Amino acid sequence: MKNPILGYCQIRDFRQRLSNNRSRLYRLAYSWCHQHELADDLTQETMAKALKNIKQLRDPEALDSWLYGILNNCWRDYLRAKKNLENIDDVVMINEETPESTFERQDLCNIIQSQMQQLNLGQRQVLSLVDLQGCSYEDVAKVLDIPVGTVMSRLSRARKNLADALLEYRPVNTGQHNKILRRIV
């Protein structure tokens, strides 16, 4: 016979863990779509589907991978419905530093966002899952339903393309000792 209190505690724990993952899901969704409102919608839809389908989570330790898979499916559904993404790169950074440092950071962000958008969707997804979210190659392969070798090759090409663009970046000379981005490890 099932213990109803144990079930309630497990659901409460799941909801807490889901709530703790919201910002990570949002950042991942934003790295894929580059639109704040859309990323928020995708995150909300992911969380709603996770709550609705809690019984499908077989391994509680694999919660992150499971959530990323749901987010990926929501993203695919959006792309199928939309067929055409609008690119929005104008992100205003609020910074209490000097205007020059704000400009340099904004310029670097614009370059990174622009270059991320130049990557094909597969490379962008793999790069954001591995480098931004810290997923293993195996987890990414499961989330995107592709072989591990494909994950590695997409990641390699994405990193090379991004590194080439960033190596060309030189901040504006403000008379201060500016750091120049030289290498991506």
N, C-alpha and C positions, 0 to 999 in steps of 0.2 A: 504494500500500500504506500502511496506517495505521501510524503510529508509536505503539507501545504506551506508551512513556514519556510522550509528549505527552498521551495520553489520561489517564494516571494523574495527571499534573500538573494537568490541567484539572479532574479530579474532586476532587483534593485542594484546589485553589483554590476550587471550588464549595462543598465542605464547610466550608471556613474562612469563606467569605462567608455561608453559611447560618447557621453558628454565631454570627457577628457580628450577625445580624438577629434572633436569638431574643428578646432583650429588647424590641425594637421590636414584634415580632409579639405578644408577651405584653401589652404596654401597649395595643395596638390591640384585642386580644381582650377585655381587661378593660374597656376603655371601651365595648365593645358589650354585654357580659353582666353586668358588675359582680359577678362571683363569681371569687375567686382560683383555686379548684380547676378550675372550668370553663375559665377563661382558660388555665390551664396545660395542660389536656387539649387544647383547641383548638390551642394553639401546638405541642404535641407531635405532634398529628395532621397539622398543616400541614407540619411539618418532615419527618415520615415520608413523606408523599405527595410532597413535593418531591424527596427522595432517590430515591424509587421511580420518579418520572417525570422524571428529569433530562433525558432526551432530548427532552422536549416544550418545553424552554426554547429558543426560537429565537434570542433576542437576549440575551446575557449582561448587557448594560447595563440591561435591563428586569427585572432580578432582583426588585427591590422590588415592582413592579407585579404580577409573576407570583406572588410569595409572597402578596401581599395578596388576589389573586384566589383562590388556593387557600384562604386563611383564610376568605374570604367564603363559599366553597362549603362548607367545614366547618361554619361557623356556620349556613348555611341548612339543611344536613343535620341539625344538632342541633335547630334550631327545628321542622323537619318531624317529627322523632321525638318531641320533647317536647311541642309544641303549646302549652305554658304555662310561662312563665319564673317562677321565684321571685325576688323582689327582696330583695337583701341589701345594706343600706346601712351597716351597722355596721362601720366601718373604724376601728380603734384606731390613732391616730398616736402614734408614740414620738418624743418631742422632749425635748431637754435644756434647753429654755428654761423660762420661767415657766409655771405652770398656766394663767394667763390667756391667754397667747399661744397655748398649745396648744389651749385651748378655742376661741379665735377661728379658728384655722386649721381645726380640726375642724368647726366650725360652717360655715365657708365651703365646705369640702369636701363636707359633707352637702348644702348648698344646691346646689352644682354637680352632684353626683351625682343628687340628687333631680330637678333640672331636666333633666339629660341623660336620665333615665329617662322624663320626661314627653314628651320628643320622640318622634315616631314613629321606627320603626326606620330608615327611609330617611334622615331628617334626622340621626339619631345616627351612622349610618355615614359619611355625607358629611362631617359636622363633624369627626369623629375622624380621617378620612383626610386632609382638607385642613389643619385647624388643628393637630392633634396630630402627624401624621406628615409633614406638609409635601408632600403629593402635589399634582401639578398637576390642574387640572380635567379635562384629557384623560385622565390616568392613572386618576382616580377613575371617569370615565365608562366606561373599559375594564374596570376591576376589577368594577364593579357592573353592567355591561352596560346602561347607561342613556345617554340623550343628554346632551351637555355642558350644554345649557340646563336640563335637569332638575337636574343637579348644582348649577348656580348658583342656581336658585330654592330648592332644598332647603337649601342652605348659607345663603342670605339669611334664610329663615324660621327656621332653627335658631339663627343668631346673634342675630336679633332676640328670639326667645323667651328665650334664655339671658341676653342683656343686660338684658332687662326684669326678670328675676328677680334678677340680681346688683345692679342699681341700687337695689333695695329693701334690700339687705343693709347693716346697720349693726352693727359689732362692739360688744360690751359695753364700757361705759365703765369703765376700771380706774383712772382718775386719771392715766394717762399720756397722751401725745399719740398717740392711735390714728389710723391712716390709714383713711379711709373710701373704699371703692371707689366711684368716681364714674362712670367711663366705660370702655367697652370699645372698642378701636379695631379 
